[in-house]
Amino acid sequence: MKLLVVFVCLALAVTAEVSIFRDYHLEIGIPEMERIKAAEAAMDFDGSRVVGGQTSSLGAHPHLAGLSIALTDGRTSVCGASLISTTRLVTAAHCWRSPSLTASNFTVILGSIRFNSGGTRITTSNVVTHPNYNNFFRNDVAVIIISAVGLNNNIQPITMATGSNNYVGVLATVAGYGRTSNWGGISNSLMHTNLQVIDNASCARVYGTDFIISSVLCTSNAGGRSPCGGDSGGPLYIGSGSGRLLIGIVSFGAESGCTAAPGAFARVTSFASWISSQ
């Protein structure tokens, strides 16, 4: 399963070796939602979203949420999120607002391995994006506020990482409902894969220093594994059970394909204080 995290991409030429998609909803989120609907209609469950990943069982990632995004122009997009308390989730700011389109509300999907059926579903327009978020995907973080959700084996919050650990060399897990290959491969099942955290200097040689700053965390694309289209906003975490620790929020990737370059995430340790204050 190839967690092709729906990496927001910029069609900008920057001082980097690869380009990043610019307009998430228009270029990735809306097409991914259409693919998911088509897969469900055809009962085509041929894989899941994370590129190079495996199908997830119910309860394997109880903090993971899907986001069905109603846009102001009437269309629908898709992202992921992480439950951090009974009333709060974190996601990427670009899931709420991309350059040409803005969301009117999120439907949060918890406790389900299918995107459009099952689980607990809560609709909210109470979303706070980081005040310094910009189109270079800096501060690509948002907090979703919902009515209190009941917890069970399939719905549990995850602890946010704090402190100064950069997690370089650590093997972390990414999960999501996104694309399973660079340009297709959609089903409606939840997927996950393991990715190794790499140092920012290596990542900056690919994307450039305009994008790779200290508050960004990167993972290796070795073995063709990565988050992909539709995985944006979802979790990168370490540990298991009650010891799970959220270290990253899926942010962006290469325009030329999900596995073409490292995966880039908002570094949770850089934003935990702001997130907790919302």
VEXDREN-2710 file (C-alpha; in Angstrom, 1 decimal):
% VEXDREN-2710
k/r/px/py/pz
1/MET/0.0/0.0/0.0
2/LYS/1.5/3.2/-1.0
3/LEU/0.7/5.8/1.4
4/LEU/0.7/8.5/-1.2
5/VAL/0.0/11.2/1.1
6/VAL/-2.0/13.8/-0.6
7/PHE/0.9/16.1/-0.7
8/VAL/0.0/19.5/-1.5
9/CYS/1.9/20.6/-4.4
10/LEU/3.2/23.8/-5.9
11/ALA/3.6/24.5/-9.5
12/LEU/6.3/26.9/-8.6
13/ALA/9.9/26.7/-9.8
14/VAL/11.9/27.0/-6.6
15/THR/15.6/26.4/-5.8
16/ALA/14.9/22.7/-5.5
17/GLU/15.3/19.7/-7.6
18/VAL/11.6/18.8/-7.6
19/SER/8.4/20.8/-7.9
20/ILE/5.6/20.7/-5.3
21/PHE/1.9/20.8/-6.2
22/ARG/0.3/24.1/-5.4
23/ASP/-3.5/23.8/-5.3
24/TYR/-4.4/20.8/-3.1
25/HIS/-8.2/20.7/-3.5
26/LEU/-8.3/21.5/-7.2
27/GLU/-5.4/19.2/-8.2
28/ILE/-5.6/16.4/-5.6
29/GLY/-8.5/16.4/-3.1
30/ILE/-11.5/16.7/-5.5
31/PRO/-10.1/14.1/-8.0
32/GLU/-9.4/11.7/-5.1
33/MET/-12.9/12.0/-3.8
34/GLU/-14.3/11.2/-7.2
35/ARG/-12.0/8.1/-7.4
36/ILE/-13.1/7.0/-4.0
37/LYS/-16.8/7.3/-4.9
38/ALA/-16.2/5.4/-8.2
39/ALA/-14.4/2.6/-6.4
40/GLU/-17.3/2.2/-3.9
41/ALA/-19.8/2.3/-6.7
42/ALA/-17.9/-0.5/-8.5
43/MET/-17.1/-2.4/-5.3
44/ASP/-13.5/-2.1/-6.5
45/PHE/-11.5/-2.7/-3.3
46/ASP/-8.1/-3.3/-5.0
47/GLY/-5.9/-1.7/-2.4
48/SER/-5.7/1.3/-0.2
49/ARG/-4.2/4.7/-0.1
50/VAL/-0.7/4.6/1.4
51/VAL/1.7/3.8/-1.4
52/GLY/3.6/0.6/-0.7
53/GLY/1.4/-0.1/2.4
54/GLN/-0.9/-2.8/3.8
55/THR/-4.6/-2.8/4.5
56/SER/-5.4/-1.8/8.0
57/SER/-7.8/-3.7/10.4
58/LEU/-10.5/-1.9/12.3
59/GLY/-9.0/-0.4/15.5
60/ALA/-5.4/-0.6/14.2
61/HIS/-5.2/3.2/14.1
62/PRO/-7.9/4.4/16.5
63/HIS/-6.7/8.0/16.4
64/LEU/-7.0/8.3/12.6
65/ALA/-9.9/10.2/11.1
66/GLY/-11.0/10.7/7.5
67/LEU/-12.2/14.1/6.5
68/SER/-14.9/14.5/3.9
69/ILE/-14.6/18.2/2.9
70/ALA/-17.5/20.3/1.7
71/LEU/-16.0/23.1/-0.4
72/THR/-17.6/26.5/-0.8
73/ASP/-18.1/25.9/-4.6
74/GLY/-20.3/22.8/-3.8
75/ARG/-17.6/20.2/-4.6
76/THR/-16.1/17.7/-2.2
77/SER/-12.5/17.0/-1.2
78/VAL/-10.8/14.5/1.1
79/CYS/-8.0/14.6/3.8
80/GLY/-7.0/12.8/7.0
81/ALA/-6.7/14.0/10.6
82/SER/-5.7/12.7/14.1
83/LEU/-7.9/12.7/17.2
84/ILE/-6.0/14.3/20.1
85/SER/-8.9/14.5/22.6
86/THR/-12.6/13.9/22.7
87/THR/-13.2/17.3/21.2
88/ARG/-10.1/18.1/19.2
89/LEU/-8.3/16.8/16.1
90/VAL/-5.3/18.1/14.2
91/THR/-4.9/18.2/10.4
92/ALA/-3.1/20.2/7.7
93/ALA/-4.1/23.8/7.2
94/HIS/-4.2/23.2/3.4
95/CYS/-7.1/20.8/3.9
96/TRP/-9.2/23.8/5.0
97/ARG/-7.8/26.4/2.6
98/SER/-5.8/25.9/-0.6
99/PRO/-5.0/28.8/-3.0
100/SER/-8.2/28.7/-5.0
101/LEU/-10.7/26.8/-2.8
102/THR/-11.8/27.0/0.8
103/ALA/-13.8/24.5/2.9
104/SER/-17.2/25.3/4.3
105/ASN/-17.2/22.3/6.7
106/PHE/-15.5/19.0/7.5
107/THR/-17.3/15.7/8.2
108/VAL/-15.0/13.9/10.5
109/ILE/-15.0/10.1/10.1
110/LEU/-13.8/8.0/13.1
111/GLY/-13.7/4.3/13.8
112/SER/-14.1/3.1/10.3
113/ILE/-11.8/1.4/7.7
114/ARG/-14.2/2.6/4.9
115/PHE/-14.3/6.3/3.9
116/ASN/-17.9/6.6/3.0
117/SER/-19.6/4.1/5.3
118/GLY/-19.5/3.0/8.9
119/GLY/-18.0/4.5/12.0
120/THR/-18.9/7.7/13.8
121/ARG/-19.4/10.8/11.6
122/ILE/-19.5/14.4/13.0
123/THR/-19.8/17.6/10.8
124/THR/-18.2/20.8/12.0
125/SER/-17.2/24.2/10.6
126/ASN/-15.2/25.0/13.7
127/VAL/-11.7/24.9/12.3
128/VAL/-8.7/27.0/13.4
129/THR/-5.8/27.2/10.9
130/HIS/-2.4/28.4/12.1
131/PRO/-2.2/32.2/11.7
132/ASN/1.1/32.0/9.9
133/TYR/0.2/29.3/7.4
134/ASN/1.3/30.2/3.8
135/ASN/1.6/28.7/0.3
136/PHE/5.1/27.4/1.0
137/PHE/3.3/25.0/3.4
138/ARG/4.9/26.6/6.4
139/ASN/2.9/26.2/9.6
140/ASP/0.6/23.7/7.7
141/VAL/-1.4/22.9/10.8
142/ALA/-5.1/23.3/11.8
143/VAL/-7.2/22.3/14.8
144/ILE/-10.7/20.8/14.3
145/ILE/-13.2/21.3/17.1
146/ILE/-16.1/18.9/17.4
147/SER/-18.8/17.9/19.9
148/ALA/-17.4/15.3/22.4
149/VAL/-17.1/11.9/20.8
150/GLY/-17.5/8.7/22.7
151/LEU/-14.3/6.6/23.0
152/ASN/-14.1/2.8/22.4
153/ASN/-11.6/0.3/21.1
154/ASN/-11.8/1.8/17.6
155/ILE/-11.8/5.5/18.6
156/GLN/-9.0/6.7/20.8
157/PRO/-6.9/9.9/21.0
158/ILE/-3.2/10.0/20.4
159/THR/-0.6/11.9/22.4
160/MET/1.3/14.7/20.7
161/ALA/5.1/14.6/20.7
162/THR/6.8/17.4/22.6
163/GLY/10.5/18.2/23.4
164/SER/13.5/18.4/21.2
165/ASN/13.8/14.9/19.7
166/ASN/14.2/15.1/15.9
167/TYR/13.4/11.4/15.4
168/VAL/16.0/11.0/12.7
169/GLY/16.5/7.3/11.9
170/VAL/13.3/6.3/13.7
171/LEU/10.8/4.0/11.8
172/ALA/7.3/5.6/12.0
173/THR/3.9/4.6/10.7
174/VAL/1.7/6.6/8.3
175/ALA/-1.9/5.7/7.7
176/GLY/-4.6/7.1/5.4
177/TYR/-7.4/6.8/2.8
178/GLY/-5.3/8.3/0.0
179/ARG/-4.1/7.0/-3.4
180/THR/-2.2/3.7/-3.6
181/SER/-0.1/4.5/-6.5
182/ASN/1.4/7.7/-8.0
183/TRP/-1.5/8.3/-10.5
184/GLY/-4.3/6.0/-9.5
185/GLY/-5.0/2.9/-7.4
186/ILE/-7.9/3.9/-5.3
187/SER/-10.1/1.8/-3.0
188/ASN/-12.2/2.8/0.0
189/SER/-10.1/1.0/2.6
190/LEU/-7.7/2.4/5.2
191/MET/-4.0/1.7/4.6
192/HIS/-0.8/2.1/6.5
193/THR/3.0/1.7/5.9
194/ASN/6.3/2.3/7.8
195/LEU/8.7/5.1/6.9
196/GLN/12.1/6.1/8.2
197/VAL/12.6/9.7/9.3
198/ILE/15.5/11.4/7.6
199/ASP/17.5/14.5/8.4
200/ASN/16.3/17.9/7.1
201/ALA/19.5/18.6/5.3
202/SER/18.9/15.6/3.0
203/CYS/15.3/16.6/2.5
204/ALA/16.3/20.2/1.7
205/ARG/18.6/19.0/-1.1
206/VAL/15.4/17.7/-2.8
207/TYR/12.8/20.5/-2.0
208/GLY/15.0/23.5/-1.2
209/THR/15.3/25.5/1.9
210/ASP/12.2/27.6/1.2
211/PHE/10.1/24.5/2.0
212/ILE/12.3/22.5/4.4
213/ILE/12.7/24.5/7.6
214/SER/13.1/23.3/11.2
215/SER/9.3/22.9/11.7
216/VAL/9.1/20.3/8.8
217/LEU/9.9/16.6/9.3
218/CYS/10.8/14.4/6.4
219/THR/10.6/10.6/5.7
220/SER/12.5/8.5/3.2
221/ASN/10.8/7.3/0.0
222/ALA/13.0/4.2/-0.2
223/GLY/11.2/1.1/-1.3
224/GLY/8.5/3.1/-3.1
225/ARG/6.6/3.9/0.2
226/SER/5.1/7.3/0.9
227/PRO/1.9/9.1/1.7
228/CYS/-0.1/10.1/-1.3
229/GLY/-3.2/11.8/-2.7
230/GLY/-5.8/11.9/0.0
231/ASP/-3.5/11.3/2.9
232/SER/-2.9/15.0/3.6
233/GLY/-3.5/16.0/7.2
234/GLY/-3.1/12.4/8.4
235/PRO/-0.8/11.1/11.1
236/LEU/2.8/10.0/11.2
237/TYR/3.3/8.3/14.5
238/ILE/5.6/6.0/16.5
239/GLY/4.8/3.4/19.2
240/SER/1.7/1.2/19.7
241/GLY/-1.3/1.0/22.0
242/SER/-1.5/3.7/24.6
243/GLY/2.1/4.5/23.9
244/ARG/1.4/5.9/20.4
245/LEU/3.1/9.3/19.8
246/LEU/2.1/11.7/17.0
247/ILE/5.3/13.1/15.4
248/GLY/4.1/14.4/12.1
249/ILE/1.1/15.7/10.1
250/VAL/1.1/14.9/6.3
251/SER/1.9/18.1/4.5
252/PHE/3.4/17.9/1.0
253/GLY/5.3/15.9/-1.6
254/ALA/6.6/15.9/-5.2
255/GLU/4.4/17.0/-8.1
256/SER/6.0/14.2/-10.2
257/GLY/4.5/11.5/-8.1
258/CYS/4.1/10.5/-4.4
259/THR/7.2/8.2/-4.4
260/ALA/9.4/10.5/-6.4
261/ALA/10.8/12.3/-3.3
262/PRO/10.7/12.2/0.5
263/GLY/7.4/12.8/2.3
264/ALA/7.2/16.1/4.2
265/PHE/5.2/16.6/7.4
266/ALA/4.5/19.4/9.8
267/ARG/6.7/18.6/12.8
268/VAL/4.4/18.1/15.8
269/THR/7.0/19.1/18.4
270/SER/7.1/22.6/16.8
271/PHE/3.3/23.1/17.0
272/ALA/2.2/21.1/20.1
273/SER/2.0/24.3/22.3
274/TRP/-0.1/26.2/19.7
275/ILE/-2.3/23.2/19.1
276/SER/-2.9/22.7/22.9
277/SER/-3.9/26.4/23.2
278/GLN/-6.8/26.1/20.8
END
